């Protein structure tokens, strides 16, 4: 039985995803402190007026999440994502605003990494819009960027799928 800690977690930023990504597709990793993902099912009430007990049917599902990544600049040989590629998805320097081309593919890794003697990759992959970015700078602290995102469409890949 294997247990994973936060040290196992990863966040990969990719081009828009259409099929489950391969390990080669997700090489652009952000240096991450934490990530979380929440999925919510809306229930539609179907109770009739003559009923004494409420009844429901499944409705729409929505997902959103957050991550805290470390702000850094890639050095030669570093495989980190340049932050211009990330922050330009929401922090615009023109009046054009955010468009569908600002949608990103995100892969969240909860545990095992392919190629390290484990055949299963514990990934959750989806397309999303970054809905909030907050840069934090503090004396004696690493500069970090808190991100919030909303999943756009269905999941592309789920853990152990």
C-alpha positions in Angstrom: 0.0 0.0 0.0 1.4 3.4 -1.0 0.7 6.7 0.7 1.6 10.0 -0.8 2.4 13.3 0.8 2.3 16.8 -0.5 5.8 16.3 -1.8 4.4 14.0 -4.4 2.0 16.6 -5.8 2.7 18.5 -9.0 1.0 21.0 -11.3 1.6 21.1 -15.0 0.6 23.9 -17.3 0.0 22.7 -20.9 -1.5 23.8 -24.1 -5.3 23.1 -24.4 -5.9 19.4 -23.9 -8.1 17.3 -26.2 -7.0 13.8 -25.2 -5.4 12.4 -22.1 -1.9 13.9 -22.0 1.3 11.7 -22.3 4.2 12.3 -19.9 6.0 14.2 -22.8 3.0 16.6 -23.0 3.3 17.7 -19.4 6.9 18.7 -19.1 6.2 22.3 -18.2 6.0 22.0 -14.4 5.5 24.9 -12.0 7.3 24.9 -8.7 4.3 24.5 -6.4 3.5 24.9 -2.7 0.0 23.4 -2.8 -3.0 22.8 -5.0 -6.7 21.9 -4.4 -9.6 20.9 -6.6 -13.3 21.0 -5.7 -16.1 19.5 -7.7 -19.8 20.3 -6.9 -23.0 18.7 -8.1 -26.1 20.9 -8.2 -29.2 19.0 -7.2 -32.5 19.9 -8.8 -35.5 19.6 -6.5 -38.3 17.4 -7.9 -40.6 17.4 -4.9 -44.3 17.6 -5.7 -46.7 19.6 -3.6 -48.4 16.5 -2.2 -45.1 15.0 -0.9 -43.9 15.2 2.7 -40.3 14.4 1.7 -38.0 16.3 -0.6 -36.8 14.6 -3.8 -33.9 15.5 -6.1 -32.4 14.7 -9.5 -28.8 15.4 -10.5 -28.1 18.7 -12.3 -25.0 20.4 -13.5 -21.5 19.6 -12.2 -18.9 22.4 -11.8 -15.3 22.3 -10.7 -12.9 24.9 -9.5 -9.6 25.0 -7.7 -6.6 26.9 -6.5 -2.8 26.6 -6.4 0.1 28.4 -4.8 3.1 28.5 -7.0 6.6 29.9 -6.4 7.5 32.9 -8.5 10.9 32.4 -10.3 12.7 32.9 -13.5 14.0 30.0 -15.5 17.7 29.6 -15.6 19.5 27.7 -18.4 18.6 24.0 -17.9 15.6 24.8 -15.6 12.3 23.2 -16.8 10.1 25.8 -15.1 7.3 27.7 -16.9 8.1 31.4 -17.4 5.5 33.4 -15.5 4.7 35.6 -18.5 3.1 32.6 -20.1 1.0 32.1 -17.0 0.1 35.6 -15.8 -0.6 36.9 -19.3 -3.7 34.6 -19.3 -5.4 37.0 -16.9 -3.2 40.1 -16.3 -3.5 41.9 -19.7 -1.4 44.8 -20.9 -3.9 45.7 -23.6 -7.6 46.5 -23.8 -8.3 43.2 -25.6 -9.4 41.4 -22.4 -9.5 37.7 -21.8 -10.6 35.4 -24.6 -11.0 31.7 -25.3 -7.4 31.6 -26.4 -6.4 32.3 -22.8 -7.8 28.9 -21.7 -5.0 26.6 -20.4 -4.6 22.9 -19.9 -3.8 21.9 -16.4 -2.6 18.5 -15.1 -2.7 18.0 -11.3 -0.6 15.1 -10.1 -1.6 13.6 -6.8 0.9 10.8 -6.4 2.9 8.4 -8.6 5.1 9.7 -11.5 5.3 7.7 -14.7 8.7 6.3 -15.5 9.8 5.9 -11.9 8.9 2.2 -11.7 5.2 2.8 -11.3 2.8 2.2 -14.3 0.0 4.3 -13.0 0.0 8.1 -13.1 -2.2 9.7 -10.5 -3.3 12.7 -12.7 -6.3 14.8 -13.0 -6.3 16.7 -16.4 -8.7 19.4 -17.6 -8.9 22.7 -19.4 -9.5 25.8 -17.3 -9.6 29.6 -17.1 -7.4 31.3 -14.6 -9.9 33.4 -12.7 -7.7 35.0 -10.1 -3.9 35.6 -9.7 -2.5 37.2 -6.6 1.3 37.8 -6.2 2.6 37.9 -2.6 5.9 39.4 -1.7 7.1 39.4 1.9 10.4 40.1 3.6 12.2 36.8 4.4 9.6 34.8 2.4 9.6 33.3 -1.1 7.6 35.3 -3.6 4.5 33.3 -4.5 1.5 33.5 -6.8 -1.9 32.3 -5.6 -4.0 31.1 -8.5 -7.7 30.3 -8.7 -9.1 28.5 -11.8 -12.5 27.3 -13.1 -12.6 24.0 -15.0 -14.0 24.5 -18.6 -15.8 21.4 -19.9 -15.3 17.7 -18.8 -12.2 16.3 -17.2 -9.8 14.8 -19.7 -8.2 12.3 -17.4 -8.8 11.2 -13.8 -6.7 9.4 -11.2 -6.1 5.7 -12.2 -8.2 6.0 -15.3 
